[in-house]
Amino acid sequence: MEVHIIVRFAVRNDIREAAASHCRLSFEPLQSLRRALASGTSGMPVTSLTWKIAAMSYLLVFFGGGLGATLRHLINLTCARWLGTSFPWGTFIINISGSTAMGLIAGYLAFKGEVSQPWRLFLMTGVLGGYTTFSAYSLDAALLYERGELGLAALYVIGSVMLSIAGLFGGLALVRQFT
C-alpha cells in the first residue's frame, strides 16, 4: 500500500490549492508509521503522533522565522548605515528580494516538487515569513493574476495597500487619542 500526501505550500490557501494540483509526494516514513499504527505494534497513540508532527512543524516555522527576522534586521541596519535613513531602503530591498525568493522557491516547487513539506514550512512560512510578508502578498497577487482573476488581483493589490496604510493611520490615531 502506498501512501500519498498532497504536497501543499504552507503560506496561503491559494498557494495550497495551486500546489495541490501540481505536486504529489510519496512519503515513506509516514507510510511505515501508518503500518505500525494499523498493526498495533507501535504503542504510540495517534493523538501523540499527531501532536509530535504538529510540534515539529511549529518548531520549523519558529526557527525559520527567527532566521528570517534576524536577516531582515541585519539588512535594515546595513542599509541605514550605508544608504542613510531618508528613504526606507532596507524595507524596499527586503520586499523585492523576499518576493523574488518566494517566486524562485514557489516556481521550483510547482514545477519540480522535489522538496519535502518540512523544508517548505521552514523556507516559505518560516524564513520568508520572518523576512517579509510582502513575498506572500506578491505570490497571492500573482496567483490571482495567473488564474485570470484580474479584477480580484487588482482589488487585492490596491485594497491591501490602501487598507493597510489606513489601518496604520487608524492605529496611530487611536494611540494619540488615548495617550
C-alpha positions, 0 to 999 in steps of 0.5 A: 500500500502506498501512501500519498500526501498532497504536497501543499505550500504552507503560506496561503490557501491559494498557494495550497490549492495551486500546489495541490494540483501540481505536486504529489509526494510519496512519503515513506516514513509516514507510510511505515508509521501508518503500518505500525499504527494499523498493526498495533505494534507501535504503542504510540497513540495517534493523538501523540503522533499527531501532536509530535508532527504538529510540534515539529512543524511549529518548531520549523516555522519558529526557527525559520522565522527567527532566521528570517527576522534576524536577516531582515534586521541585519539588512535594515541596519546595513542599509541605514548605515550605508544608504542613510535613513531618508528613504526606507531602503532596507524595507524596499530591498527586503520586499523585492528580494523576499518576493523574488525568493518566494517566486524562485522557491514557489516556481521550483516547487510547482514545477519540480516538487522535489522538496519535502513539506518540512523544508517548505514550512521552514523556507516559505512560512518560516524564513520568508515569513520572518523576512517579509510578508510582502513575498506572500502578498506578491505570490497571492497577487500573482496567483490571482493574476495567473488564474485570470482573476484580474479584477480580484488581483487588482482589488487585492493589490490596491485594497491591501495597500490602501487598507493597510496604510489606513489601518496604520493611520487608524492605529496611530490615531487611536494611540494619540487619542488615548495617550 
